[in-house]
Amino acid sequence: MSSPLEKAVAAYSYVANSLRYGRPPDETPTRNSRSAELMIQDLRGDCKDKSALLVQLLRSMNFEASVAAVLTSDAGRTPFLPSARFNHALVRVEVDGRTYWLDAASGLFAFGDLPAQDLAVRALVLGRKGFHFEVIPLEDGAT
């Protein structure tokens, strides 16, 4: 039987590696995330789409997972959230008492590893019962 971490890694690997980044041209201006059904049919989605699908998969396995909206550091650092804008979506998940930050849309990163522009930025974590703010750790994607 797979461990909780192995299950979470499998969900992340599926979304990060099987779905290419992008949307069909007619859906580009749409702000809402695409449905899981559409993404599985054409195997593509943007960061919010991939993050929403990953959260759905993780929650179906009883993990506490949430989408987190961030302004990546390559767009400039803002001292406070909410800032004027967000430009990326990540996932925050708890596995075996440890928090992991996942970026399923930024290429080939291992579970819990994040690109530099995602580190040490403030995140608006959108949970089931509300929202809260956190700073993503500088060291790596896990705390």
C-alpha positions in Angstrom: 0.0 0.0 0.0 1.3 3.5 -0.8 2.2 5.9 1.9 0.4 9.3 2.1 3.5 11.0 0.7 3.7 8.6 -2.2 0.0 9.3 -3.0 0.5 13.1 -2.9 3.6 12.8 -5.1 1.7 10.7 -7.6 -1.1 13.3 -7.8 1.4 16.1 -8.2 3.4 14.2 -10.9 0.3 13.5 -12.9 -0.8 17.2 -13.0 2.7 18.6 -13.5 3.9 16.1 -16.1 0.8 15.0 -18.0 -1.0 18.3 -18.5 0.8 20.9 -20.7 0.6 24.6 -19.9 -1.9 26.7 -21.8 -5.5 27.0 -22.7 -7.4 26.7 -26.0 -7.5 30.1 -27.7 -11.3 30.5 -27.1 -10.8 30.1 -23.4 -7.8 32.4 -22.9 -9.7 35.4 -21.7 -11.8 33.3 -19.2 -10.7 34.0 -15.6 -12.3 30.9 -14.0 -10.4 27.7 -13.8 -11.3 25.0 -16.3 -13.2 22.0 -15.2 -11.3 18.8 -14.4 -13.3 17.1 -17.2 -12.0 19.5 -19.8 -8.5 19.4 -18.6 -8.4 15.6 -18.6 -9.9 15.5 -22.1 -7.4 17.8 -23.7 -4.6 17.6 -21.1 -3.9 21.3 -20.7 -4.5 24.2 -18.4 -2.9 27.3 -17.0 -1.5 27.7 -13.5 -4.9 28.2 -11.8 -6.4 25.3 -13.8 -3.6 22.9 -12.9 -3.6 24.1 -9.2 -7.4 23.6 -9.0 -7.2 20.1 -10.4 -4.3 19.2 -8.1 -6.3 20.4 -5.1 -9.3 18.3 -6.2 -7.1 15.2 -6.5 -5.4 15.8 -3.2 -8.7 16.4 -1.4 -10.2 13.3 -2.9 -7.4 11.4 -1.0 -8.3 13.3 2.2 -5.4 15.7 2.2 -5.8 19.3 3.4 -5.0 21.2 0.2 -5.7 24.7 -1.0 -5.0 27.0 -4.0 -2.7 29.9 -3.1 -2.6 33.0 -5.2 0.8 34.8 -5.3 2.6 37.6 -7.0 5.9 36.0 -8.1 9.1 37.7 -7.3 10.0 38.2 -10.9 7.1 40.7 -11.1 8.4 42.6 -8.2 8.0 42.2 -4.4 5.1 43.7 -2.6 5.4 44.3 1.2 1.7 43.5 1.8 -1.1 41.5 0.5 -3.5 41.9 -1.0 -1.4 43.6 -3.6 -2.7 45.2 -6.7 -2.6 41.9 -8.5 -1.7 38.2 -8.5 0.0 36.5 -11.4 0.3 32.9 -10.4 -1.4 30.0 -8.5 0.3 27.4 -6.4 -0.9 24.6 -4.1 -0.4 24.3 -0.3 -0.9 20.8 1.0 -0.3 19.1 4.4 1.0 15.6 4.3 1.9 13.7 7.5 2.0 17.0 9.5 4.3 18.8 7.1 3.3 21.6 4.8 4.4 21.4 1.1 4.1 24.1 -1.5 3.7 22.8 -5.1 3.9 24.5 -8.4 2.4 22.2 -11.0 2.7 24.7 -13.8 6.4 25.7 -13.7 8.1 22.8 -15.4 10.0 19.8 -14.1 10.3 20.3 -10.4 10.3 17.6 -7.8 7.5 17.4 -5.3 8.0 20.3 -2.8 10.6 22.0 -4.9 9.8 25.5 -6.2 11.2 27.8 -8.8 13.1 30.8 -7.3 10.4 33.2 -8.2 7.9 31.3 -5.9 10.2 31.5 -2.9 9.9 34.1 -0.1 6.7 35.6 -1.5 3.4 36.2 0.3 0.6 33.8 -0.6 -3.2 34.3 -0.3 -4.2 30.7 0.7 -7.9 30.0 -0.3 -9.1 27.2 2.0 -12.5 25.6 2.4 -13.4 27.7 5.4 -11.9 31.0 4.3 -8.6 32.5 3.5 -5.3 33.4 5.2 -1.9 34.8 4.3 1.4 33.0 4.5 4.9 33.6 3.4 6.4 30.8 1.3 9.7 29.7 2.9 12.9 30.7 1.2 14.7 27.4 1.7 12.5 25.0 -0.3 8.8 24.3 -0.8 8.3 22.4 2.5 8.0 23.5 6.1 
